[in-house]
Amino acid sequence: MSDAPDRARAVLRWNDDAVLPDLSTDITARLREAFLTAGYDADGVVEVLGPQAHSALGRGEPEAARRVTADAGRLGTLVRLFLLGDAEPEAAVRAALGPLDLADALTAQLLRPDGELLRAGLDVRPHGDEDSSWWVIADQDSEQRGGPVPADHVLGVGHASISLARATARRKVGTLLDLGTGCGVQALHASRHADHVTATDLSERALALAAGTFRLNELDVELARGEWFAPVRGRRFDQVVCNPPFVVGPPRVDYVYRDSGLGGDDASALVVRQMPSFLAEGGVGQLLASWLHVRGEDWSDRVSSWLPRGGVDAWFVQRDVADPVLYVGTWLRDAGVDPRSPEGREKAAAWLDWFEENRVEGVGFGFVTLRRTDSAHAELVCEDLRHAYDDPLGPESVAWLDRVDWLRAHGGAEGLLATRFAVPETVLLEEVSAPAEDGWTSVVRRLHRTDGPGWQHELDELAAALLAGCRGALPLEDLVSLLAFAHDQPVDALTAAALPVVRDLVRHGMLVPVA
């Protein structure tokens, strides 16, 4: 934490000469009225664009959207202004934003002049899920700006923030902390299931834009400024969510939204280490994180070392591992820096030198779920989940915690053997066979869960036969005994082999206890 004071002073210096947006209650109320009148919300944008133009816009191809909104009145103007980044005539913008007048919109930095035309000065876009629709105020990205973003850039709705929102547990809670809120995306989602939301950030500009986001959506969110957990020291929460500045590399701060000033993966490590202290008993913390793959080390050993001793259930899910060269190029482009430019080459060289000096072979990325527990037998699981799946991970994280509780209470040999199990309908057995002299011989038996994250387990013949009997009628002990008799196997040996398999399948929701 030795870099903390310098980083705080750096952020203050960046904002010394900056004018923060004036997103007051009055201005956001009038902006909200304008958006509601025009139908500028998640459903309205999808409806006016249609499926083809909407998909094209998601791919970064705006021309189809520009064409279909040409005659769409106020809504068309707002889409072109805020989503396409077009310059629009003053009269059209005035009509689209009324009752918010242009002078106030310019003062609030919502607009900026471009000759005789007007452009958006901030990124203001609808964001929603299956149940809710909001608006998010953030800074414009490098493409909208036409050049690199400034150091205090506040990132808008992106892949990382959406991924974390989809991976977050949504059970009803009393208090929730959004650590490093940025423009406020996680707090918006949290407002649906938390009675009281607290949002913190080090960046003054981020808090100003987040406050505007919350006012625009008529949400009451407690805001506090400071580094890491300092603004809430001494408090505990039922839930904590965090999308930290997790980019790994040399200890520097080029952009506050992604760089912590800490070296390597120390930012992710810091949050994992400290988060349990701010959770109430049974409280759940979830974050995006990055970790180094270092030559000669196992990534699971690395992330496990971040945890405090005992009292925490932890689930590390690795979604991707990036090659260092690809990683550097991706993040340079993200900030609008051309890797071929002198600046890009200099930054890439320093970054890659650091990776080489620290024996970094890859950069892992994924989700971490933590739960504070008073159990003497805390659960720690690190696993790869790099295949594609469609379902959000949030419900699975809730179910994983429930299954951990069940295994803690019943996962001993006696408890498992006394339990009746069933295989859910969403679980299938896939077999791959190869030709043999007397027909076909099975070479792979794979249990595949078709919902959630699509877990897969390879089974041998006996395990597949055991699961075939798991229909909720007989306890596991009886099924093992019958299987041992049918295959002329010692019961004790078969039991010892079956129990670890059963525990893994229960943990992944592929075998469920029957009440």
C-alpha positions in Angstrom: 0.0 0.0 0.0 3.0 2.3 -0.2 1.8 3.7 -3.5 -1.5 4.8 -2.0 -0.7 8.4 -1.0 1.1 9.1 -4.3 -1.8 7.8 -6.3 -4.4 9.8 -4.3 -2.3 13.0 -4.9 -2.0 12.2 -8.6 -5.8 11.9 -9.0 -6.3 15.2 -7.2 -3.7 16.9 -9.4 -5.4 15.6 -12.6 -8.6 17.2 -11.4 -7.1 20.5 -10.3 -7.8 22.2 -13.6 -10.8 20.1 -14.6 -14.4 21.3 -14.3 -16.6 18.5 -13.1 -19.9 18.0 -14.8 -22.8 19.9 -13.2 -25.3 17.0 -13.0 -27.6 18.5 -10.4 -30.9 17.2 -9.3 -32.7 19.8 -11.4 -30.8 19.1 -14.6 -31.1 15.3 -14.3 -34.8 15.6 -13.6 -35.3 17.6 -16.8 -33.1 15.2 -18.7 -35.1 12.3 -17.4 -38.3 13.9 -18.5 -36.8 14.4 -22.0 -35.7 10.8 -22.2 -39.1 9.5 -21.1 -41.0 11.7 -23.5 -38.8 10.6 -26.4 -38.8 6.9 -25.4 -35.0 6.9 -25.1 -34.7 3.7 -23.0 -33.4 0.2 -23.6 -36.6 -1.0 -25.1 -37.2 2.1 -27.1 -33.7 2.0 -28.7 -34.1 -1.7 -29.6 -37.5 -1.0 -31.1 -36.5 2.0 -33.2 -33.3 0.4 -34.5 -34.7 -3.1 -35.3 -32.7 -6.3 -34.9 -30.3 -5.8 -37.9 -29.3 -2.2 -37.1 -29.1 -2.9 -33.4 -26.7 -5.9 -34.1 -24.7 -3.8 -36.5 -24.3 -1.0 -33.9 -23.1 -3.6 -31.4 -20.4 -4.6 -33.9 -19.3 -1.0 -34.2 -21.1 -0.4 -37.6 -23.2 2.7 -37.1 -24.5 3.4 -40.7 -27.5 1.2 -40.5 -28.6 2.8 -37.2 -28.0 6.2 -38.8 -30.3 5.4 -41.7 -33.2 3.9 -39.6 -33.2 6.8 -37.2 -33.3 9.5 -39.9 -37.1 9.9 -39.5 -37.4 8.9 -35.9 -38.0 12.3 -34.5 -36.7 13.1 -30.9 -35.7 9.5 -30.3 -33.7 9.4 -33.5 -31.9 12.6 -32.6 -31.0 11.2 -29.1 -29.7 7.9 -30.6 -27.5 9.7 -33.1 -26.3 12.2 -30.6 -25.4 9.8 -27.7 -25.0 6.4 -29.2 -23.6 7.2 -32.7 -21.6 10.3 -31.7 -23.0 12.4 -34.5 -23.1 16.1 -34.7 -26.7 17.3 -34.8 -28.4 20.6 -35.7 -29.2 22.9 -32.7 -32.9 23.0 -33.4 -33.2 19.2 -33.4 -31.2 18.9 -30.2 -33.3 21.6 -28.5 -36.4 19.7 -29.4 -35.1 16.3 -28.2 -33.8 17.6 -24.9 -36.7 19.8 -23.9 -37.5 20.7 -21.1 -33.7 20.8 -20.6 -32.5 23.9 -22.3 -29.3 23.9 -24.3 -27.4 26.4 -22.0 -27.8 24.1 -19.0 -26.9 21.0 -21.1 -23.7 22.7 -22.2 -22.9 23.7 -18.6 -23.5 20.2 -17.5 -21.1 18.9 -20.2 -23.9 16.8 -21.7 -23.3 18.7 -25.0 -20.3 20.4 -26.7 -20.3 22.7 -29.6 -19.0 21.6 -33.0 -19.2 24.6 -35.3 -22.9 25.3 -36.0 -23.8 21.8 -34.7 -23.8 20.1 -31.3 -22.3 16.9 -30.2 -22.6 14.8 -27.0 -20.1 15.8 -24.3 -20.7 12.7 -22.2 -21.8 9.2 -22.9 -25.4 8.9 -21.8 -27.0 5.6 -22.8 -29.8 3.2 -21.7 -28.7 0.1 -19.9 -31.0 -2.6 -18.7 -31.6 -6.3 -18.1 -34.6 -8.5 -18.1 -36.3 -6.6 -15.3 -35.1 -3.0 -15.3 -34.0 -0.2 -17.5 -31.7 2.7 -16.5 -29.5 5.4 -18.0 -25.8 5.5 -17.4 -23.7 8.7 -17.6 -19.9 8.2 -18.3 -17.1 9.7 -20.3 -16.9 9.1 -24.0 -14.5 6.4 -25.2 -11.5 7.0 -27.5 -13.5 6.4 -30.6 -16.2 9.0 -29.6 -13.5 11.4 -28.6 -11.5 10.9 -31.7 -8.3 10.3 -29.7 -6.8 8.8 -26.5 -8.8 9.2 -23.3 -7.5 11.4 -20.4 -6.0 9.9 -17.3 -9.1 10.5 -15.2 -11.4 8.9 -17.8 -14.6 7.3 -16.4 -15.4 4.1 -18.2 -19.0 3.5 -19.3 -20.9 0.3 -19.7 -18.5 -2.3 -21.0 -18.0 -6.0 -21.2 -16.3 -6.2 -17.8 -19.1 -4.4 -16.0 -21.8 -6.4 -17.7 -20.0 -9.7 -17.0 -19.7 -8.8 -13.3 -23.4 -7.8 -13.2 -24.4 -11.2 -14.7 -22.1 -13.0 -12.2 -23.4 -11.3 -9.1 -25.7 -13.0 -6.6 -29.1 -11.3 -6.4 -30.6 -12.5 -3.2 -32.3 -9.8 -1.0 -29.8 -8.1 1.3 -29.9 -5.2 3.7 -26.7 -3.4 2.9 -24.4 -3.6 -0.2 -21.1 -1.9 -1.0 -20.1 -1.1 -4.6 -16.4 -0.7 -4.2 -14.9 1.4 -7.0 -18.2 2.3 -8.5 -16.9 4.2 -11.5 -20.1 5.4 -13.4 -22.3 3.4 -11.0 -23.3 0.3 -13.1 -23.0 -2.2 -10.3 -24.9 0.0 -7.9 -27.8 0.3 -10.4 -28.2 -3.5 -10.5 -27.8 -3.7 -6.7 -30.6 -1.2 -6.2 -33.1 -4.0 -7.1 -32.1 -6.4 -4.3 -30.4 -4.2 -1.6 -32.2 -2.0 0.8 -29.2 0.4 1.2 -26.4 0.8 -1.4 -23.1 2.5 -0.6 -20.8 3.4 -3.6 -17.2 4.5 -3.2 -14.4 5.6 -5.6 -11.1 7.3 -5.4 -11.8 9.5 -8.5 -13.7 12.7 -7.9 -14.8 12.7 -11.5 -16.2 9.1 -11.2 -18.2 10.1 -8.2 -19.6 13.2 -10.0 -20.7 11.0 -12.9 -22.0 8.3 -10.7 -24.0 10.8 -8.7 -25.5 12.1 -12.0 -26.4 8.5 -13.0 -28.2 7.9 -9.6 -30.1 11.2 -9.8 -31.1 10.5 -13.4 -32.5 7.2 -12.3 -34.1 8.6 -9.1 -32.0 6.3 -6.8 -30.8 7.1 -3.3 -27.2 5.8 -3.1 -24.7 6.8 -0.4 -21.5 8.0 -2.0 -18.0 8.2 -0.4 -14.6 9.1 -1.7 -11.4 7.3 -0.9 -9.0 4.6 -1.8 -10.0 0.9 -1.6 -11.9 0.2 1.7 -10.8 3.4 3.5 -14.1 5.2 3.2 -16.0 2.4 4.9 -13.4 1.4 7.5 -15.1 -0.1 10.5 -18.3 -1.1 8.7 -19.6 -4.4 7.5 -22.0 -5.2 4.7 -24.2 -8.1 3.7 -22.8 -8.0 0.2 -19.8 -6.3 -1.5 -19.3 -6.1 -5.3 -16.1 -4.8 -6.9 -14.9 -4.2 -10.4 -11.3 -3.1 -9.4 -8.6 -1.6 -11.5 -7.3 -5.1 -12.2 -5.0 -4.5 -15.2 -1.7 -6.2 -14.4 1.8 -4.9 -15.2 4.3 -2.4 -13.9 3.3 -0.3 -10.9 2.0 2.8 -12.7 -1.2 4.8 -13.1 -1.9 5.8 -16.7 -5.7 5.6 -16.4 -7.5 5.5 -13.0 -10.3 3.3 -14.3 -7.9 0.4 -14.9 -4.6 1.0 -13.2 -4.1 0.7 -9.4 -0.5 1.9 -9.0 0.3 -1.5 -7.6 2.5 -3.9 -9.4 1.4 -7.2 -11.0 -1.8 -8.6 -9.7 -1.5 -6.9 -6.3 -4.7 -4.9 -6.8 -6.8 -8.1 -7.1 -4.9 -9.6 -4.2 -5.6 -6.6 -2.1 -9.3 -6.7 -2.6 -9.5 -10.5 -2.0 -7.4 -10.1 1.2 -9.4 -7.2 2.7 -12.9 -7.9 1.5 -13.8 -10.6 4.1 -13.1 -8.0 6.9 -15.9 -5.9 5.5 -18.5 -8.6 5.2 -21.1 -9.4 7.9 -21.3 -13.0 9.0 -22.6 -14.9 6.0 -22.0 -11.9 3.8 -21.0 -12.5 0.2 -18.4 -10.6 -1.8 -17.9 -10.8 -5.5 -15.3 -9.3 -7.9 -13.6 -9.4 -11.2 -10.0 -10.2 -10.8 -6.8 -10.9 -12.7 -3.9 -13.1 -11.7 -0.5 -13.8 -13.2 0.5 -17.2 -14.6 4.1 -17.4 -13.5 6.5 -19.9 -14.9 6.9 -22.8 -12.6 3.8 -21.9 -10.4 0.2 -23.0 -10.4 -2.3 -20.2 -10.7 -4.6 -21.8 -8.1 -1.8 -21.8 -5.5 -1.2 -18.1 -6.2 -4.8 -16.9 -5.7 -5.3 -19.2 -2.7 -2.4 -17.5 -1.0 -4.3 -14.2 -1.1 -7.0 -15.5 1.3 -6.9 -14.9 5.0 -6.5 -17.9 7.2 -9.9 -19.6 7.7 -13.4 -18.1 8.0 -13.9 -17.6 4.2 -15.5 -19.8 1.6 -13.9 -18.9 -1.7 -14.7 -19.8 -5.4 -12.2 -18.7 -8.0 -13.5 -19.2 -11.6 -11.0 -18.6 -14.4 -12.7 -17.5 -17.6 -9.7 -16.8 -19.8 -5.9 -16.7 -20.0 -4.4 -14.1 -22.2 -1.0 -14.2 -23.9 1.1 -11.3 -22.6 1.7 -9.9 -26.1 -2.0 -9.9 -26.9 -2.8 -8.6 -23.4 -0.6 -5.5 -23.9 -1.9 -4.7 -27.4 -5.5 -5.1 -26.2 -5.2 -2.6 -23.3 -3.2 -0.1 -25.4 -6.0 0.0 -28.0 -8.6 0.2 -25.2 -7.2 3.5 -24.2 -6.9 4.7 -27.8 -3.2 4.3 -28.1 -1.9 2.9 -31.4 0.6 0.1 -30.6 2.5 1.2 -33.7 3.0 4.8 -32.6 6.1 6.0 -30.7 4.0 6.2 -27.5 2.5 2.8 -28.0 5.9 1.2 -28.8 7.4 2.7 -25.7 4.6 1.6 -23.4 4.5 -1.9 -25.0 8.3 -2.4 -24.5 8.2 -1.4 -20.9 5.2 -3.6 -20.2 6.6 -6.7 -22.0 10.0 -6.2 -20.3 8.2 -6.3 -16.9 6.4 -9.5 -17.9 9.7 -11.1 -18.9 11.5 -10.0 -15.8 8.7 -11.5 -13.6 8.5 -14.8 -15.6 4.9 -14.1 -16.6 3.6 -16.6 -19.1 0.0 -15.5 -19.2 -2.7 -13.4 -17.5 -5.7 -15.1 -16.0 -9.0 -13.4 -15.7 -12.2 -14.4 -13.9 -14.6 -14.1 -11.1 -14.1 -14.5 -7.3 -16.9 -15.3 -4.9 -16.2 -15.0 -1.2 -18.4 -15.7 1.8 -17.6 -14.9 5.5 -18.3 -18.0 7.6 -17.8 -19.1 11.2 -17.3 -22.7 10.0 -14.0 -24.4 10.9 -14.2 -26.1 7.5 -14.1 -23.3 4.9 -14.4 -24.3 1.3 -11.8 -23.2 -1.3 -12.3 -24.1 -5.0 -10.3 -22.9 -8.0 -11.5 -24.1 -11.4 -11.3 -23.4 -15.1 -14.5 -22.3 -16.8 -13.1 -21.3 -20.2 -15.8 -22.8 -22.4 -18.7 -20.8 -23.8 -22.0 -20.7 -22.0 -25.1 -18.4 -22.2 -26.7 -18.4 -18.7 -25.6 -15.7 -16.2 -23.2 -16.9 -13.5 -25.1 -15.0 -10.7 -27.7 -17.7 -10.0 -25.0 -20.3 -10.1 -22.9 -18.5 -7.5 -25.9 -18.5 -5.2 -26.5 -22.2 -5.8 -22.8 -23.0 -5.3 -22.8 -21.4 -1.9 -26.0 -23.4 -1.0 -24.4 -26.6 -2.2 -21.2 -25.8 -0.1 -23.5 -25.4 2.9 -25.2 -28.8 2.2 -21.9 -30.6 1.7 -20.5 -29.0 4.9 -23.5 -30.5 6.8 -23.9 -33.8 4.9 -20.7 -34.3 2.9 -19.1 -36.9 5.2 -19.2 -40.5 4.2 -22.1 -41.3 6.6 -24.2 -38.3 5.4 -23.7 -39.0 1.7 -24.4 -42.7 2.0 -27.6 -42.0 3.7 -28.8 -39.5 1.1 -31.1 -40.3 -1.8 -29.8 -38.5 -5.0 -31.3 -37.7 -8.3 -29.8 -36.5 -11.6 -31.5 -33.3 -12.8 -33.3 -33.3 -16.2 -30.8 -30.8 -17.5 -27.9 -33.3 -17.1 -27.1 -35.5 -20.0 -24.7 -38.4 -20.5 -22.7 -38.2 -23.7 -20.7 -41.2 -25.0 -18.1 -41.3 -27.7 -17.4 -44.7 -29.2 -14.7 -46.1 -31.5 -14.9 -49.1 -33.8 -13.6 -52.3 -32.4 -13.3 -55.9 -33.6 -16.6 -56.9 -32.0 -18.5 -53.6 -32.7 -18.1 -50.4 -30.8 -16.2 -49.6 -27.7 -16.8 -46.6 -25.5 -13.8 -44.2 -25.3 -15.4 -41.2 -23.5 -18.3 -41.0 -21.1 -19.0 -37.4 -20.3 -21.7 -36.0 -18.0 -22.8 -32.6 -19.3 -25.0 -30.1 -17.5 -26.9 -28.2 -20.2 -27.9 -25.2 -18.0 -25.9 -22.7 -15.9 -22.2 -22.7 -16.8 -22.4 -26.1 -18.6 -20.3 -28.1 -16.3 -18.8 -31.4 -17.7 -17.4 -34.4 -15.9 -15.8 -37.5 -17.5 -17.0 -40.8 -15.9 -15.9 -44.4 -16.0 -18.3 -47.2 -16.6 -19.1 -47.9 -13.0 -19.7 -44.2 -12.2 -22.1 -43.9 -15.1 -23.9 -47.1 -13.9 -24.2 -45.6 -10.4 -25.7 -42.4 -11.6 -28.2 -44.3 -13.7 -29.6 -45.6 -10.4 -29.8 -42.1 -8.8 -33.6 -41.5 -9.2 -34.4 -40.5 -5.7 -35.7 -43.9 -4.6 -32.7 -45.5 -2.8 -30.0 -44.1 -0.6 -26.5 -44.0 -2.1 -25.4 -46.8 0.2 -27.9 -49.2 -1.3 -27.0 -48.2 -4.8 -23.3 -48.8 -4.2 -24.0 -52.2 -2.7 -26.1 -53.2 -5.6 -23.5 -52.0 -8.1 -20.7 -53.8 -6.2 -22.7 -57.1 -6.3 -23.6 -56.7 -10.0 -19.9 -56.0 -11.0 -18.3 -58.3 -8.5 -16.5 -55.4 -6.8 -15.6 -55.0 -3.1 -18.2 -52.7 -1.5 -15.6 -50.7 0.6 -13.4 -50.1 -2.4 -16.3 -49.0 -4.6 -17.6 -46.7 -1.8 -14.2 -45.1 -1.4 -14.0 -44.4 -5.2 -17.6 -43.2 -5.4 -17.7 -40.6 -2.6 -15.2 -38.0 -4.1 -17.1 -38.3 -7.5 -20.4 -37.7 -5.7 -19.1 -34.7 -3.8 -17.8 -33.1 -7.1 -21.1 -33.7 -8.9 -23.1 -32.3 -6.0 -20.9 -29.2 -5.9 -21.6 -28.6 -9.6 -25.3 -29.2 -9.4 -25.2 -32.4 -11.5 -26.4 -34.6 -8.6 -29.0 -33.2 -6.2 -30.2 -34.6 -2.8 -33.8 -35.6 -2.7 -35.7 -34.4 0.4 
